[in-house]
Amino acid sequence: MRHIGLNLLLPAVAVMWVAAACVNDQPSFSPGQQTKPVSPFCEEAISTLDDARPGAAAFVLIEGGEVACEHFRSNGCHIDRDTVFSTASFSKWITALGVMRLVELGRVDLDAPVSRYVSRWKLPESVHDNDLVTVRRLLSHTAGLTDGLGFGDYRAEEILPSLEESLENPRASNGRKAVIAVGQEPGKVFLYSGGGYLILQLMIEEVSGQPFEAFIDSAILTPLGMERSSFKYIGDIANTSGSFDKEGKPAPQFQYAAAGATAFSSSARDLTRLARALAAADASAPISGASVARMREPEAKVGALPIWGLGTILYAQTTGGEHVFGHDGANDPAINVSVRINPENGHALIVLVSGHPSLATDLGARWVLAETGKPDIFTLMRRR
């Protein structure tokens, strides 16, 4: 599995290939069903999706808090608002929302060492002070962790390791030996760390006294009515996008051991609910408006460029000085997701893709440019 990082796309073989291609009991329909486009970007995005011909895709554009247009692309599977897609590293944003809920409840201090909250596993000793690994730094990838994970996938028939086993001996996407440990002084540099979000997953379990999935469901998903969203193995869910390679051919579906970093799956309808709530920061949001604003304040920079908040990517600055925020995700074989929000005007973009490695992120970059007149951070980092 690859994960989204500064070079754009940093991060169980299915037993039945038919299930991998199309896991639903709905009839197929012709590709390209959508509402009537109402803006130039709608037309551009729909044309791009149809020209790219991914295995499956869902696109939603929100303007002023309302759905402006949507589009669903298929090579034979039934794709609609409730079709479930894997979201890869977008999962980290969901985990971050769970952490912020615990902060609001007064049960977690952002600037406390994470060791205060976890007892089932400890960071290995290093030359650096592990007490400087705070919750804030884990959320913003500034805790000095050098694992660089990218968690590896698990075949459908494999038994997933426990959370502690994954922390102790994580399976890396490239097969290398990875250690979740402090390798640089915490608080000094941005280092994308999948391992940091595995630690946050453990913290949520220990502080809440619930399994991670149960807490996220009760604190985030259920209040928003996100009934199609979960951390379950996607091969066991009805009406899913299926899995496709970059040529649009059926591919295996995998399990993910690192739930808080990569195992979240969701639908266009559910992510629309989430994006609208966070864009409006209204009573339907799972956390307060003040916490949403706090999450998009710059915490990590590359040079002078703000790139990350508390669990959120900061794509570009708006004309009013805010930041377009959200999260992308990418997994093998060709999963790509992008959810981005402009807090200045309530606009948002949701793109879910199976069958193209960068289509969602590419569309996200075009949308950010249209919204702000500025390139997003992935475009800027490619130019360096």
C-alpha positions in Angstrom: 0.0 0.0 0.0 1.2 3.5 -0.8 0.3 6.6 1.2 -0.3 10.2 0.2 2.8 12.3 1.0 4.8 15.1 -0.4 5.7 13.4 -3.6 2.0 13.0 -4.3 1.5 9.3 -3.8 3.9 8.0 -1.1 1.4 5.2 0.5 -6.3 -10.0 1.2 -5.8 -11.1 -2.3 -9.5 -11.8 -3.0 -10.4 -15.5 -3.1 -12.9 -14.9 -5.9 -11.8 -12.6 -8.8 -15.4 -11.9 -9.7 -16.0 -10.5 -6.2 -12.9 -8.3 -6.6 -14.2 -6.8 -9.8 -17.8 -6.1 -8.7 -19.1 -6.6 -5.2 -22.8 -5.7 -5.2 -26.2 -7.1 -5.9 -27.3 -4.1 -8.0 -27.9 -4.1 -11.7 -25.3 -2.5 -13.9 -26.1 0.6 -15.8 -24.4 2.7 -18.4 -21.3 4.7 -17.4 -21.5 8.4 -16.9 -24.8 9.0 -15.1 -24.8 12.4 -13.4 -26.8 15.4 -12.6 -26.8 18.3 -15.0 -23.5 20.3 -14.6 -24.0 23.8 -13.3 -20.5 25.1 -13.4 -17.5 25.0 -15.7 -15.6 22.8 -13.3 -18.4 20.3 -13.3 -18.1 19.9 -17.0 -14.3 19.7 -16.9 -14.3 17.1 -14.1 -16.9 14.9 -15.8 -15.0 15.1 -19.1 -11.8 14.1 -17.3 -13.4 11.2 -15.5 -15.0 9.9 -18.7 -11.8 10.3 -20.7 -9.7 8.5 -18.0 -12.1 5.6 -17.9 -11.2 4.2 -14.5 -12.7 1.0 -13.3 -15.1 2.9 -11.0 -15.4 6.5 -9.8 -17.7 8.8 -7.9 -17.5 12.6 -8.1 -19.4 15.2 -6.0 -19.0 19.0 -6.2 -20.4 21.1 -3.4 -20.9 24.8 -3.8 -22.2 27.0 -1.0 -23.0 24.0 1.1 -25.2 22.3 -1.5 -24.5 19.6 -4.1 -23.9 21.4 -7.4 -23.3 18.2 -9.4 -22.3 14.6 -9.2 -21.1 12.0 -11.6 -20.6 8.2 -11.4 -18.3 6.2 -13.7 -18.3 2.5 -14.1 -17.0 -0.3 -16.4 -19.8 -2.6 -15.5 -20.4 -2.4 -11.8 -23.3 -0.4 -10.4 -21.9 2.8 -9.0 -24.2 5.2 -7.1 -24.1 7.6 -4.1 -24.0 4.6 -1.7 -21.3 2.5 -3.4 -18.5 2.0 -1.0 -14.9 2.7 -2.0 -11.6 2.1 -0.1 -10.2 5.5 1.0 -6.6 4.6 1.9 -4.8 7.3 3.8 -7.9 9.4 3.9 -8.5 7.2 7.0 -6.0 9.3 8.9 -8.4 12.3 8.7 -11.1 10.2 10.3 -8.7 9.2 13.0 -7.8 12.8 13.6 -11.4 13.7 14.0 -11.7 11.0 16.7 -8.7 12.4 18.5 -10.1 15.9 18.4 -13.4 14.6 19.9 -11.4 13.3 22.8 -9.7 16.7 23.1 -13.1 18.4 23.2 -14.2 16.0 26.0 -11.2 17.0 28.0 -9.8 13.5 27.9 -6.7 14.2 25.8 -4.3 17.1 25.9 -2.8 17.9 22.5 0.6 18.9 24.0 0.9 16.0 26.4 3.3 13.1 25.6 1.3 10.3 24.0 2.9 8.0 26.5 0.6 9.4 29.1 -2.3 7.7 27.3 -0.9 4.4 26.1 0.2 1.4 28.2 -0.2 -1.6 25.9 2.8 -0.6 23.8 5.8 1.8 24.2 8.0 3.6 21.7 11.5 2.0 21.6 14.2 3.8 23.4 16.2 6.2 21.3 18.8 9.0 21.6 15.9 11.4 21.5 13.4 12.2 24.3 10.3 10.1 23.6 8.3 12.4 25.9 8.5 15.0 23.2 6.3 12.8 21.0 3.1 14.6 21.7 -0.4 14.1 20.4 -0.2 17.3 18.4 3.1 16.2 16.7 1.7 12.8 15.9 -1.3 14.4 14.2 0.9 16.7 12.2 3.7 14.3 11.3 6.2 16.3 13.2 6.9 13.7 16.0 10.3 12.6 14.6 9.1 9.1 13.7 11.1 7.8 10.8 9.1 4.6 9.8 7.8 6.1 6.5 5.0 3.6 6.5 3.1 2.7 3.8 1.5 -0.3 5.4 1.5 -3.6 3.5 -1.7 -5.2 2.5 -3.1 -8.6 3.7 -4.7 -11.2 1.5 -8.4 -12.0 2.1 -7.6 -15.4 3.8 -4.9 -14.0 6.1 -5.5 -13.4 9.8 -4.8 -9.8 10.7 -2.3 -9.1 13.5 -3.4 -7.3 16.7 -2.8 -3.6 17.0 0.1 -4.2 19.3 1.6 -6.8 16.9 1.4 -4.2 14.1 3.1 -1.6 16.2 5.9 -4.0 17.1 6.4 -5.5 13.7 4.5 -3.6 11.0 4.2 -4.9 7.5 5.6 -2.3 5.1 4.3 -1.8 1.6 7.7 -2.3 0.0 8.6 -5.4 2.1 11.4 -3.7 4.0 11.9 -4.0 7.7 10.2 -1.0 9.3 10.4 0.2 12.9 8.0 2.7 14.5 10.5 4.7 16.5 11.8 8.2 17.0 14.7 8.8 14.6 14.8 12.6 14.5 14.3 15.2 17.2 10.5 15.7 17.7 9.1 19.0 16.6 11.8 19.9 14.1 10.8 18.5 10.7 7.8 17.1 8.8 8.2 13.4 8.3 5.1 11.5 7.0 4.5 8.6 9.4 1.8 6.0 9.1 3.2 4.5 12.3 2.2 7.7 14.1 -1.5 7.1 13.3 -1.2 3.5 14.5 -0.1 5.0 17.9 -3.1 7.4 17.8 -5.4 4.5 17.1 -4.1 2.8 20.2 -4.5 6.0 22.2 -8.1 6.3 21.1 -8.8 2.7 22.3 -7.1 3.2 25.7 -8.6 6.6 26.4 -12.1 5.8 25.3 -12.1 2.2 26.7 -13.7 1.1 23.4 -12.4 -0.7 20.3 -11.2 2.0 17.8 -13.9 1.2 15.3 -16.6 1.4 17.9 -15.5 4.8 19.2 -15.2 6.3 15.7 -18.6 4.9 14.8 -20.3 6.4 17.9 -18.3 9.7 18.0 -18.1 10.5 14.3 -20.0 8.3 11.9 -23.4 7.8 13.6 -24.0 11.5 14.5 -23.6 12.3 10.8 -25.6 9.4 9.5 -22.6 7.9 7.7 -24.2 4.4 7.5 -22.1 3.1 4.6 -18.8 3.9 6.3 -16.7 1.5 8.3 -13.3 -0.2 8.8 -14.6 -3.6 7.7 -13.0 -5.7 5.0 -14.5 -4.2 1.8 -14.9 -7.7 0.3 -17.6 -8.4 2.8 -19.7 -5.3 2.0 -22.5 -5.2 -0.6 -22.5 -2.5 -3.3 -18.8 -1.7 -3.4 -16.6 -0.2 -6.2 -14.6 -3.4 -6.5 -10.9 -3.3 -7.2 -9.2 -2.5 -10.5 -5.7 -2.0 -11.6 -4.5 1.1 -13.5 -5.6 -0.4 -16.8 -9.1 -0.8 -15.4 -8.9 -4.6 -15.2 -10.2 -6.5 -12.1 -7.7 -6.8 -9.3 -7.6 -8.4 -5.9 -9.1 -6.8 -2.8 -7.1 -6.6 0.4 -7.5 -6.3 4.1 -5.7 -3.7 6.1 -4.3 -4.2 9.6 -3.7 -0.5 10.3 -7.3 0.7 10.6 -6.5 4.2 11.8 -4.1 4.8 9.0 -5.6 3.1 5.9 -8.7 0.8 6.4 -11.6 3.3 6.3 -14.1 2.8 3.5 -17.0 5.1 2.6 -19.4 6.3 0.0 -20.0 9.5 -1.9 -23.2 10.2 0.1 -21.5 9.7 3.4 -18.5 11.8 2.5 -20.9 14.5 1.3 -22.4 14.6 4.7 -19.0 14.9 6.3 -17.7 17.6 4.0 -20.9 19.7 4.3 -20.8 19.5 8.1 -17.1 20.4 8.3 -17.5 23.2 5.7 -20.3 24.8 7.6 -19.0 23.9 11.1 -22.6 23.7 12.1 -24.4 21.6 14.7 -24.3 18.5 12.6 -20.5 18.4 12.7 -19.0 15.7 14.9 -16.7 18.3 16.5 -17.1 22.0 17.1 -16.4 24.8 14.7 -13.6 25.9 16.9 -12.0 22.5 16.7 -12.5 22.3 12.9 -10.7 25.7 12.6 -8.0 24.4 14.9 -7.4 21.4 12.7 -6.6 23.6 9.7 -4.1 25.9 11.5 -0.6 25.3 10.2 1.4 22.9 12.3 4.0 21.6 9.8 5.9 23.4 7.1 8.3 22.6 4.3 10.5 25.7 4.1 8.0 28.5 4.5 5.1 26.5 3.0 2.4 25.4 5.4 1.5 21.9 4.5 -0.3 20.1 7.4 -2.6 21.0 10.3 -3.9 18.7 13.0 -4.5 15.6 10.8 -5.4 17.7 7.7 -3.5 18.5 4.5 -3.4 22.3 3.9 -3.6 22.4 0.1 -3.4 26.2 -0.6 -4.2 29.5 1.0 -7.5 31.1 0.1 -7.8 34.8 -0.7 -9.1 35.5 2.8 -6.1 33.8 4.5 -7.7 30.5 5.3 -6.5 27.2 3.9 -8.3 24.7 1.7 -8.1 21.6 3.8 -8.9 17.8 3.7 -7.0 14.6 2.9 -6.1 12.4 0.0 -5.3 8.7 -0.1 -3.8 6.2 -2.5 -3.4 2.4 -2.3 -2.3 -0.3 -4.7 -3.4 -1.5 -7.1 -4.9 1.8 -8.2 -7.1 3.4 -5.5 -7.1 7.2 -5.2 -9.3 9.4 -3.1 -9.5 13.2 -2.5 -11.8 15.2 -0.2 -11.1 18.9 -0.1 -12.9 21.8 1.5 -12.7 25.6 1.1 -13.9 27.0 4.4 -14.2 30.5 3.0 -17.2 29.8 0.8 -18.5 26.3 1.8 -17.3 24.7 -1.4 -16.0 21.1 -1.4 -14.8 18.4 -3.7 -15.1 14.6 -3.3 -13.5 12.2 -5.7 -13.4 8.4 -5.2 -11.6 6.2 -7.7 -10.7 2.5 -8.1 -8.7 1.9 -11.3 -6.5 5.0 -11.6 -3.5 5.8 -9.3 -3.8 9.6 -9.3 -7.0 10.7 -10.9 -8.7 11.9 -7.7 -5.6 13.9 -6.6 -5.2 15.4 -10.1 -8.8 16.6 -10.1 -8.3 17.9 -6.6 -5.3 20.0 -7.7 -7.3 21.5 -10.6 -10.2 22.3 -8.2 -7.8 24.0 -5.7 -6.3 26.1 -8.5 -9.9 27.1 -9.6 -10.8 28.0 -6.0 -7.7 29.9 -5.0 -5.8 30.7 -8.1 -2.8 28.9 -6.5 -1.3 25.5 -7.1 -1.8 22.9 -4.3 1.0 21.5 -2.2 1.4 18.4 -4.3 1.9 20.5 -7.4 4.4 22.7 -5.7 6.4 19.8 -4.3 6.6 18.2 -7.7 8.2 21.3 -9.0 11.0 21.3 -6.4 
